[in-house]
Amino acid sequence: MSLGRHKLGSQGLEVSTIGLGCMGMSQAYGPADEAESIATLHRSIELGCTFLDTAEVYGPFHNEELLGRALKGWRDQVTIATKFGFRIVDGKQSGTDSRPEHIREVVDASLLRLGTDRIDLLYQHRVDPAVPMEDVAGTVGELVAQGKVRFFGLSEAGIANIRRAHAVHPVSALQSEYSLWERNLEPEIIPALKELGIGLVPFAPLGRGFLAGDVKRAEDYPEGDFRRGDPRYQGENFDLNVAAAATVRDIADAKGVKPGQIAIAWLLANGPDFGIDIVPIPGTKRRTYLEENVAAADITLDATEMLGLDMALTPDKVSGPRYNERTMSLVDR
């Protein structure tokens, strides 16, 4: 089992067909286990899952430092994506900051933590309404010219800012939450990505774990776990969403695979259907789940299965917003 390669965008970036989201190794999903996280990173490389996604704010800083330690001797075998765009005060995220001087500072610090001389894909983590997108794209373009960055990406940006950025420096990828569970990109943003030749990197492709089939109510997760505050895991929303996800479980059972693998296979199949490059980055900190996620690349869904999944999880059948109000305010929609 070894993954193939996939293009992202029109500027020459090529990555593994499925990537690895590394955030959970440092925050949001319970206690960290550094030894298992490093073992997972090494196993990922062995499997050809070499597109690794991190950010300065994960931890903060801890996640990039973890990758820096884990990737000694492996750097040339992986594609590293990281992100700038938040102000970090006393070890906590405190609003957005994409001022050009801050971008340059963050990139230099990220390079040190990652133990590398270049970032393969640099995303603006969230749009900063106080800084013109043209200034952001121009600054990243300067970093590309200096060799510190190879390709430019945006995360959770809306159409207007995608176009403004792309007009100044080509955008290779948009990272955004997208899954069977969260379809907000389909009406407008995916057609724009096709028009502009920009790839899509879906994070949370398993619906924050909901589509993996083994879920609990929000209150049953430990303190510090992101899902305790996810509206979709709470109260009546939880019951309705378990029912909506039943089709994913049914198709997985019929094929003898895991529900989460069906969710990833659906995303991979949508790339050709939509005419764009789609490279999901399921997050995990355990080798077992990594191997399941990577194996999804070998699963084929026929037209009947794709239609059944599409119809079972239309937006009106998923209950609750994907973020609380404060976090949702950072999404550029």
Buried (B, 14 or more C-beta within 10 A) or exposed (E): EEBEEBBBBBBEBEBBBBBBBBBBBBBBBBEBEBEBBBBBBBBBBEBBBBBBBBBBBBBBBBBBBBBBBBBEEBBEEBBBBBBBBBBBEEEEBEEBBBBBEBBBEBBEBBBEBBBBEBBBBBBBBBBBEEBBBBBBBBBBBBBBEEEBBBBBBBBBBBBEBBBBBBEBBBBBBBBBBBBBBBBBBEEEBBBBBBEBBBBBBBBBBBBBBBBBBEBEBBEEBEEEBBBBBBBBBBEEBBEBBBEBBEBBBBBBEEBEBBBBBBBBBBBBBBBEEBEBBBBBBBBBBBBEBBBBBBBBBEBEBEEEBBEBBBEBBEEEBBBBEBBEEEBEEBBBE
